[in-house]
Amino acid sequence: MEDVSTYFGCLVFNDNEMRLRLPKDVYRQLKQTIADGKDLDLNIANSVAHAMKTWALENGATHYTHWFQPMTGITAEKHEAFIKPAGGGQVIMEFSGKELIKGEPDASSFPSGGLRATFEARGYTAWDPTSYAFIKDETLCIPTAYCSFSGEVLDKKTPLLRSMEVISEEAVRILHLFGKNDVTRVITTVGAEQEYFLIDHEDYRKRKDLIYTGRTLIGARSPKGQELEDHYFGALRTRVSAYMKDLDRELWKLGIYAKTSHNEAAPCQHELAPVYTTTNVAVDQNQLTMELMKKIAERHGFACLLHEKPFAGLNGSGKHNNWSLQTNTGVNLLEPGESPKDNAQFLLFLVAVIKAVDEYQDLLRITVASAGNDHRLGGFEAPPAIVSMFLGDELTEILEALSSGSQVSGRGKKQMKLGVHVLPPIPSDTSDRNRTSPFAFTGNKFEFRMPGSSFSVADPNTTLNTIVASSLRSFYEELKDARDFNAAVQDLVGRTYREHKRIVFNGNNYAPEWIQEADKRGLLNLSSAPDAYDTFLLQKNIDLFSSFRIFNSAEMHSRYEIFNEVYSKTVHIEAVTLVDMVNKDIIPAVSRCSASFAEDIAKKKAVLPQLECRVELERLDEISRLLDALGDSVSVLEEKTEGASRYQGADLAHYSQKEILPAMADVRKICDSLELITDRKFWPYPSYGEMLFYV
C-alpha cells in the first residue's frame, strides 16, 4: 500500500526543510521577517540560498528560475544554471542570496497596457518568501513578484499580496474592538475547485480549433449529450482513473493538497478540489495544478481542455473559489460562535462581505470576464452574469430581524442573546447549498462560482480582499468611539444589511424571472466582458484601489487596456481559425461529398434511367444549398474581421463582441448542419460523439 506521507512535499523547500538545513538563528530571523513583512537581510538571504541550492542539487535540479505570474494569466520562467566557471575548464555550483532575492527577466514582450514601451525591456522579480520554492522539471522554482524597472506592477502576485495585507490590517483592528487582542494577523484562505475536460490526444491533434483556441468553433450535436445525467459522479473510466491517480501523486510531491476527484456533469468532464490554504499559496498551487493537468494528460494519451466552453450544448467548466477569513489564533471569522459576542462578531464580518459585494458588483464581475467565460455565464449551467449572494433562509431571517428590530423564532432551540434582541443559536452549518448562486455562503466560507476554469484566481481574490477591507475600514471608523459597543454593533449589522440586502437572493438564479427581479433591485447585468470592462475605471473603483495602494491610476488604466486587448485578440484568433477551417477543410470536404453523390446518381441512372433517385437528389440539393450559404457567410465573417482594423481599445472589444461573434455563429450554424448530412468518410474533423464517448 502506498504511503503518501512518505513523499508528500518531497519537491518543496518547505518549513521542515528550512528548519533542518538553516542555522537556528537564521531560521528564526527568516520566520520573523516573513511574519513582519520586512525586507530580507542579505546575510540571511545568502544562508537561505546556500541551503536551498544544496537541497535542490540533492533532488536533481541543475537550474533555478524566478517563477512569476505576468498579466498573461499564466506563469513565466527564465532558467539559469547553477554553474559558475572555476578555471581549468571546471565549474562550481553557486547560488547567492542576491540571486535568490532578485531576478531580471526581459519585460518587453509581456502585457503592460502601455506602462512599458517595447524598447524598455528591463523588469525585476522579487522573491515571495511566503510561498515555498519547489522543484519542477529539474529546476528550482522560486515564486516571485514581478514589476517594471520604474516600479509599476506587471504581475498578479504583487496586488494579491498587498490585498492580503490590507484585509489583515482592517480585520485585526475590528477584532481588537471585540477584545481579541491576541489576534495579530488575519489570513484569507482559498480552495479553488478546478473543472476540466479530457479527450483523446489524437482527436485533439485533428482539431485546429482546439489547438489554436481551446474550444470547438464548429461541432454538430452528438446523438447523446448529458441528458441522462449519468456521467455526474459516475464510475471513472480506467484511463481517467489512472490519470487522476498519477496527477494526485505529482501534486502531492509538490505539497499540493489535492483531495477530491470526480466526474462532472458533461461527458469527459471532471473536477479536482484541494484542501484550503493561504490565498497566495492557493493561487500559486492552482497555476501549478493547471500546468500539471495538461502535462500529465499527454502521458496518458489525453488532451486536457481548460477552456470555459470547449463544447457547445454541454456544460462548460468553472473554477469555484472558496474564500474565508482565519485569525492567527485559528478562528474562522465566517463561522458562527458559541457566545453572543462571537455571534455578533460573525454577523459583523458577514455583513461586511454583503456590503462589499453589493457596492462593487462591477469589480467582481470584471474579475471573471473573458471571451471564454462569456460562453458559459448565464447559460443555465453556471451562474448568470448578474452578481448576487446566497445566504440561506436561516441567516437571512436573522439579518432581517436585526434590520427591522423584530424577533426571530427560536424554532424549538435554546435562545441566546445578541445585544438586546433574543435570537436563536446560529448553527455552524446555516444553509443548504445553492449551485445557481454566483456568490454563496456555504457554512463557514463563501463560494464564488463565477470564475472560469482557465482563470488565475489571483484577480478575484485581490478584489475580494480589497472590497471587504473597505467595508471593515468603514465599520472601524464607526465603532471605534462607540459608547455602547454592543448596541453599536447590533445597529451597524442591521443597518448594513438593510442598505445592501438587494444583493441577497436565495432562489433559482437560472430562472428567467430573476433577470427581471434583479433589474427591479437595481443590480448590474453586465452580460458581456466588454460591458463589464467599461466599469473598471469608474472613479469609485480607482479611489478604492488607490486608497489601499493596490493599484495606482496608471496601473488601473494599463489593466483596462489589457482586458480589452486580450478579449479582442482572442475573438480575432477564433475568427481567423474558423475561416481557415472552412476554406481549407470543410468546403473542399463537402465538395468531394457532393461530387460523390452526383457520381453515384449518374452511375445509377446509366444502368436504370427510370430511377428517380429522389433521396440522393434531395440530399445533393441540400448540400449544395448549404455550401453556397456557407460561402456567403464566411465571406461576411472575413469582411467583419477585416473591418476590425478600424477600431482599437474598448471600441474594438465591443466591435468584436457585437459584429464578429454573431458572424462566427452564422458560419457555425451552417457548418453544423452540413456535418449532420455529410458522409462521415468526408468530414475532416472528429465529431462530438467521437471525442466525448470514445475515450
N, C-alpha and C positions, 0 to 999 in steps of 0.2 A: 504494500500500500504506500502511495506517495505521501510524504510528509512535507507539506507546503512550507511549514515553519522553518525547515532546514535551509531553504533557499530564498524565502521571501525577502525582497530588498537587497539581494546579493550584489546587484549592479548599481547600488545607490550609496553615495558617500553621506550616510545619514548620521544621526546623533550618536548612535552606538559606535560607528567607525571613528568619529571625531573624538569621542571620549577615550577610546582605546589608543589612538595614534597621536593625539596632541598632548603636550605637557599640560599639567593640571591648571597652571596659571593662565596659559594661552587659551585653553578651552573655556575657562571661567570668564576671561575677558571677552572672548568671541561671543558667548551667550549673552553677556551683559550688553555688548554693543548692539546685538540684534534686538534685544528687548527694548533698549533705549532709542533705537533707530538712528544711531550716530554713525559718523564716518569711521571706517576701519583703520586702525593704526597700521602703518606699513610693516612694522616688525611682526605684528600678529599675522598680517596677511602673508608674509614670507613663510612663517611657520606653517600656516594652513596650506599654502600652496605646495610646500615640500611634502607634507603628509598626504595631500590629495594626489600629487603626482606619483608617489610611491605606491599608494593604493591602486591607482589607475594602471600603472605598469604591471602590477601583480595580477591584474584582471585582464591583461592582454591589450590594453589601449596603447596606441602609438602616437595618437594625435589628441589635441584638445580643440574645442570650439566654444565661442560665446554664442549660446543658443538663445535667440531672441525672437520677438513677435512683432514684425513690422505691420503696417496697416494694410497688408495684403490679406490678412485674416489667417495666414498660415505661418509656419515658423521659418527661420532663416539660419544658415550656418556658414561659417568661414573656417575651414580646418587648418590648423597649424601643427606641424610635427614637434615633438618634444626635443628633437635633436639640436645640438649646438656643436660646431666644429671644435675639435680638441687638438688639432695639429697632427701631423704624421698620417693624414688620411683617416683619422679616427673621429668619433663623435661621443659626446656625453649627453645624457638626458636631463634637461633642465626645465624648470617651470617656476617663475618668480612670483612674488606677491603682486608686483606691478602688472604682470600678465594676467593674473587671476582677477584683479580688481577692474582692469580697464582694457578694452579692445578697441580697434579702429577699423571697422568694415567700411567699404565704399558705400556712400549714401546716395549716389547719383541716380540709381535706377529704381529705388523704392518709391512708392507713392508718397508724395509730400503735400499735394494740394496747393502748390505754389510757394510753400515755405522755403524750398531749396531749388535753385536752378540746376540744370544738368551738369554745368561745369563746376558747381560747388559740391565736390564729391565727399568731403570728409564727414564722417559720422562717428559716434562713440557708443560703445556698450559698457555698461557698468553692472558688476555682479550683484545679484539679489541673494543675499545670504539666507533669506527666509525660505528659499526653495532649494532643496538639496541638489547637488550635482549628481550626474548619473552617467553610465556608460552605454552608448548605443553605437553599433557598427564599429567597434574597436576605437571609439572616440570618446574622450571625456567631454561631456556636455555640461556647460556651466550656464544655468539660467541667468539671463541678464536683462536689464532695461536698455533702451536704445534712444538716443537723442542726436540732434544735429550738432555740428561744430559750434553753432551760435546758441545752442541751448534749447531749441524748440523740441517738443516731444514728437517723436516719429514712430511711436510704438503703442501697443495696447497694454503693456505691463505697467508702465510708469503711472498713467492715470488710475489704474486699478489700485496700485499700492497707495497712492495718495488718498483715494476714496476710502480705503480701509482705515487709514489713519484718522480721517475726519469723522467717520461714523463712530470710531472708538472714542475719540475725544468727547464728542457730544453725548454719547451714551453714558460714559463714565460720569460726566457732570450731573446727568439726571439721576443716576444711581446713588451718587453721594447725597443728593437731596433726600433720598429714601433711607439714608443712614447706612448704605452699603459701602462704607469707607475702605473695606478690604479689597474692593474691586479697583484694579489699576489699568485694566485693558479689557476691551470688548472685541471679540473676534467674529467676523462674519464667516459662516461656513456654507459650503455648497456641495451638493451632489448632482452631477449632470448625467441624466439618463440619456443614452445615445441610441437612436434608431438608425437602421441601415438595411440595405438590400444586398443579397449575394446572388450573382448569376454566374453561369459558366463562362470562364475566361475566353473560350473560343467564340462564343456568341458575342461577347463584348468586343472582340477584335474585328468582328464583321460589321459593327455598327459605328459609322463615322460620327453620328450624333452623340452617342455615349462617350466616345473618345474625346471629342472636341468640346462638348458642352455639359456632359454629366447626366443628360436626360434624353429620352427618346423624343425627337421632334415629330416623328410620324409613328404610327402603330395602330392597326385596327384592333378592335376588342377581341379578346380570346373567347372561345365558347364558354369557358368558365373563368370567373374572376374571384372575388372574395364573398360572393353572395351567401354561401353556406356558412361562413364564419368558422370554417373548420381548421384554418391554419392557426388561429389565435390560441396560444398556449398549447398547441398540438405537439405530438411526439416529434422530436428532432430527427431529421434525416441523418443518415450515417455520416455523410461527408460534412454536413453542417455541424454535427456534434463534435467531430474530430477537429474542425476548425476552431470551434468555441473553446475546446479544451486547450488547444495549442495557444490560442490568443490569451487565455487566462494565465497560462504558465509564463508567457513573455511579459505580461503586465505585472504579474506578481514579482518577477525578478527585478522590475523597476519600482517596486514599492507601491504599486497602484492597487487600491483595494477593490478590484473587480469582484463583484458579489453575485449579481443576478443576471442570468441569460435566459431568453425565451423567444419563441416565435411571436411575431406581432400579427396584426390583423390581415395584412395583404400577403399573398403568396410570395415566398422568398424574402419576406421582411422579418427582421429580428431586432432585438434590443439587448443592450448591456447596461447595467446600472452599477455604479460604485458605491462604496460607503462614503459618507460625508467627510470632508476635510476642510482645512483652512482655505479660503477663497482663492488666493493667488496660487496655491499648490494645486487646487482642484482645476483651475484654468490650465496650468502647465500640463497636468496629467491628462486632461481631456484632449489637448493638442497631440500629446504622445499617443493616446489611445486611437485617435483617428488615423494617425500615420501608421501605426502597427496594424490596424484593421486592414488597411489596403495592402501592406507588405505581406502579411501572413496569408491573406486571401490568395495571393498568387502562388504561394507554396502548395495550396490545396486545389489549384486549378479553378479558382473563383476570381471574379472581379467584385470588389466591394464598392457599392454606389452610395455616396453620402449626399447626393443632391436631394433637395426637399421634395421634388416631384419627378422621379425618374420615369414613372409610367402613368399616362393619363387614364382616368377612370378607376384608379386604385388609390388607396390611402398613401399619402406622402409621409415623409419622415421628419420628425421633430427632435428637439433636444430639450427635455424638461429640466429646468433649472430650479432645484430645490434649495431655498435660501433661508438661513436662520441667523440668530444672534446668540452668542455664548460668551459668558464672562470668563476671565482667567481663573475664577474660582469654581468653574464647572457648571454654572447655572444657565439653562436655556431661557432666554428672556421672552420667548414666544410660547412658553409652556405655562399654563395656569399653576398657581402655587397652592400651598396648604393653608395659608393665613390670609386674612382680609388685606393686609399690607402687600403681600406678594401678588394677590389678585389685582389690586389697584395698579401695581407696577406693570403687570402683564397687560392690563387693558390700556394703560397709557402707551406702551410700546405698540400695541395693536393698532390704536387709532393714529399713531404716528405714521404707520405704514399706509393706512387708509387715506390719510391726508396727503401723503406724498404721491401715491398712485393717482389720486384724483387731480391734484394740481399739475402733475407732469405726465399726463396720459400720452402726450405727444412724444416726449423723450423716450418713454418705454417702447412706444410703437416704432420709433426710429431704430432702436437697438435690434429689432427683429426684421427690419425692412431690407429686402433684396429682390432682385429679379426672380430668383429661385423660389423664395418663400411666398411671393405673390401668387404662385400657382397653388399653394397649399392653404394659406389662411382664408377662412371663410368658405372652404369647400365642403362643409358638412362632414369633416373628418378631423378637423383641427379647430381651435378657437377662431372666431371671426376677427376681423381687423380692428374691431372695437374693443378697447381695453376696459375690462370690468373686473370685479373681485367677488369671490365666493367665500362666505364666512360660515354658512350652515345656519339652521334655524335657531339653535340654542344661543350661540353667540350673538346673532342678530337680535334676538329677543332681549338679551341682557343690555345690549347697547341702546336699543330702542327705549328700554325702561329708563336708563340713565339720561338719555337725551330728552325724555318727556316728563321725568320726575315721577313716573308711575312705579308700581311694584311688580316684580316678576313672580310667577307661580313657582312654588318650590317643587312641584311635581312629586311630592312624597319624600323628597330628600331633606336631609338636615339643612336648615338655613344658616347662612353666615352673614355677617355684617360687612358691608363695604361702605365706608363713610357713614352717612345717616340712613341709607337705604338698606332694606333687608333683601338679600339676593340669594338664590340657590347656589350650592357649590358648583364650581366650574370644573368639570372632569377633564382629565388630561387629553382625552380624545373627544373633541367637542362637535365633530361634524362627520357626515358621510362624505364621500368623495364626489366631485363633480368634474368629469373629464371634459366637459364642454367649456369650462371656465378658463379664460386666459390666465388668471391670477388667483389661485385657490388656496385658502388656508386649510392645511391638512394635519391638524393636531398640534404640531409644535414647529411648524415651518410654513413657508409659502412656496407653492409650486407654480413657477412661471412657465406656462406651457406653449408660449408663442415662438421661442427661438427655433430656427431651422436646424436641420441635422448637420449641415456643414459649417455652422457658425462657430466662431470663437465666443465663449461665454464671458469674455473679458468685458465687452461693451455693456451687456445687460447688467452685470454686477457692478461695474463702475457707476452706472447711472442709478441703480437701485440703492447702493450705499450712499450716494451723494444726496439723493432726494429725501431719503429717510433722515440723514444727518440734518438736512434743512428743517424738517419737522421738529426734530429733537432740540435744535438750537432755539427755535421759537418757543417751544414748551419751557425750556430752561429759563428764558428771559421772563416768562410769565410767572413761573413758580418760585424762583429763587428768593423773592422777598415776601412770599405769601405768609400772612399771619396765621391762618388756619390751613396747614398744608393739605390735610386730608380732604377738607371741603373744596380746596382749590383744585386738587387732582380730580375729584369727582365732577366738578363743574367743567373742567377742561375736557375730560373724556366725553361727557355728554354733549357739550357744545361742538367739539370737533366732529363727533360722529354726525350730529345734526346738520352741520355745514357741508359734510362731504359724503353723506350716505347715498347720494345718487350713483356713486361708483359701485355700490354693493348690489349684486344681482345673483340670487341663489337658484334661478331657474335654468331653463334649457337655452344655452347661447346659440344653438343651431337653429332655433325656431325663427322663421321669418318675422314673427311679431316682435322679436327682441330688437330688431333694427329700428322699427318704428318707436318702440318704447325708449330705446337709447337716445333717439333723436329728441323725443319729448324731454328727456332728462338733461339734454344739452351736452351729451358725451360726444367725443370726436369719432367720426367714421372716416379714417384715412385709409381708403380702400386700396391704394397702390403705394408702392415705395416712393415714387417721386412726390406724391401728395404729402407723405409723411416727412420727407426731407425738407419740404418747404417751410416746416415749422421750426427747424433746428435753430435758426438764427433769430428767433423771436427774442426781444430784449430780456424777458424774464429768464430765458434759458442761458443767455450769455451772462446775466447777472448771477445766476445760480453757480455755474461752473467757475466763474471768475472769483466769486466771494470765497469759495473753498480752495482756490488755487489748483483746481483740477486741470482746467484749460484756460489760457488767456484768449482774448478775442481773435487774434491771428490764428491760433491753433484750431479754434472752432470753425473759422472760415475755411481753413485748409481741409478739415474733415468734411465739411459741406461739399466742397469741390470733389473730394474723393468719392463720397457717396454717389453723386450724380455721374461721375466719370465711370466708376465701376459698373453701375447699372447700365449705362448706355453701351459700354463696350461689350458687356455680357449679351445684350439683345442683338448687337451688331454681329457678334460671332455666331450666335444662333441663326440669324437670318442668312448669313453668307453660307453657313454649313448646310442649311436647308436647300438653298438654291443649288449648291454643289451636288447634293444628293439627288435632287430632281433632274437636273440637266445631265449629269454624268451616269446615273444609275437607273432611276425609275423610268424616265421617258424611254431610254433605249430598251430596257427590260420589257416594258409593257408593249412597245412597238413589236418586239420579237414575238410576244404572246399573240398579238392581233394578227401578225403575219402567219403564225402557225395556224390560227383559227381559219384564216382565209384560204390557206393551202389545204387544210382538211376539207373545207367546204367544196373547194374546186375538185379535189380528188373524188369525193362522194358523188358530185353531180356528173363527173366524167363517166362514172360507172352506171349511175342511176339518175338520169336527167330529171325524172319526175319527182325526185326528193325535194321537199320544201326546205329542209334544214332550218326550220323556223327558230329553234332554240339557239343554234350556233349563230345564225344571222342576228338575232336579237342581242346575244352576248357581244358579238363583234361590233354591233352598232353602239351598245352601251359603253364598251371600252373606248371606241373611237371618240364618242361624245365627251367622255370624261377626260380623255387625253387632250382633246382640244381645250377643254376648260382648264386643265392643269397648266397648259402652255400659257394661257391668258393670265391665270392667277400668279404664276411665278414671274411673269413679266411685270405685273403690278408690284410684287414684292421687291423685285430688283429696282424698280423706279423709286419705291419708298426708301429703300436702303441707300440709294444714291442721293436722294433728297435730304438725307440726314446731314449732309455736308454743309447745309445752310444754317445749321444750329450748333450751339455749344452750351456747355454747362447744364443748368437746370432745364433750359428750353429744349436741349437735345434729349434729356431724360424723359421729359413729358412727350416729346415727339415720338420717341421710341416706343413708349407705352401706348400712346393713342393711335399711332399710324402703323408702325412696323409689326407689332404683336398681332393686331387684327388681320393684317395681310398674311402673316405666317399661319394664323388659324385657318384662313380660307384655303391656303395651299394644303395644309394638313388634312382638312376635311375631304378634299378630293383624293389625296394620296391614300387615305384610309379606305375610302370607297373602292378605289382601284385594287387595293390589297385583297379585299374580300372576294373579288371576282377574277383575279389574275391567277393563272396556273401556278402552283407552288414552285415548280421547277424553274420558272422565270423570275419570280420575285427575288430581289437581290439581298434581302436582309432577313435575319432570324425574326420570326413572329413573336408576339407577346406570349402566346401559348408555349412556344418552344423555350423561351427564356425563363418563364415562370414555373413551368411544370415538368420540364425535362431534366432538372438538376438531379 
